[in-house]
Amino acid sequence: MADKLALLKLYDDVQARFDADGTVCTMAFGWRPPAQQQLTAARITWTPGDADGKIGEVGAPRRPGRDPRPLGTLHEFFTVEFFAFDPAEPENERLQYQAVRFLFDTWFRAVYLAAYGTFAIVENEWILTSKERRHGAALRVTATIDAMIPDAANTYADADLMAATGDVSELTHTESMTVTQS
C-alpha cells in the first residue's frame, strides 16, 4: 500500500511538474498563514479543508477489487491560494491580473496532468480583502481530490512520534503505532 495520501501526492506531483517545466514559484502546505511579505513574484499555499474547515464527503469506493480493498472514497476538500505580481509595473492592475491568472493556469495544468478524473474545483474567487494598497493579485480555489480509504491499517514508526516529543529512550526500530482512520 502506498504510504502517501492523495492530497500530499498531488502537492508533490504539482511541485515536480513545476520543477520540470521551470516554473518559478514558492509553494507551501499547511494551516499556518504564510508570511505577509512576498519574497517571490509567485506563491501558492495549499490548505487541507475548505473555508469552514470541512474535510469533505465520504462516498462509495472507486475501483473496487484493488489490494488493499477500498472501503470508501473521501472527496477531500483543499484550498489553494495564488499570489502573484509583476514587479516591472506594480501599479498596472492588468499586469497583476495577468500574473496571477498565468500562475493559476500553470497550476491547473499540473493538477490536471497529475489527477485527471479525481479532482474537481468546487469554488473559486478573487481575494479582495486587502485594506491597504498592495501590488499583485490573489485568487482562492476550493477543490476536491478523491482519496481512497483503504481496508488496511496505517502505521508509522513510533520512533518518529517519540522523537518529535523528545522521548525515544524505550523504543526499538520495529515498534509502530496503528492509526485508525475514521
HELIX and SHEET records of a PDB file:
HELIX    1   1 ALA A    6  ASP A   21  1                                  16    
HELIX    2   2 GLU A   93  ALA A  115  1                                  23    
HELIX    3   3 ASP A  158  THR A  165  1                                   8    
SHEET    1   A 4 THR A  26  PHE A  29  0                                        
SHEET    2   A 4 ALA A  42  PRO A  48  1                                        
SHEET    3   A 4 PRO A  70  ALA A  84 -1                                        
SHEET    4   A 4 GLY A  56  GLY A  59 -1                                        
SHEET    1   B 5 THR A  26  PHE A  29  0                                        
SHEET    2   B 5 ALA A  42  PRO A  48  1                                        
SHEET    3   B 5 PRO A  70  ALA A  84 -1                                        
SHEET    4   B 5 ALA A 137  PRO A 150 -1                                        
SHEET    5   B 5 PHE A 119  TRP A 126 -1                                        
SHEET    1   C 2 ASN A 154  ALA A 157  0                                        
SHEET    2   C 2 SER A 176  VAL A 179 -1                                        
END                                                                             
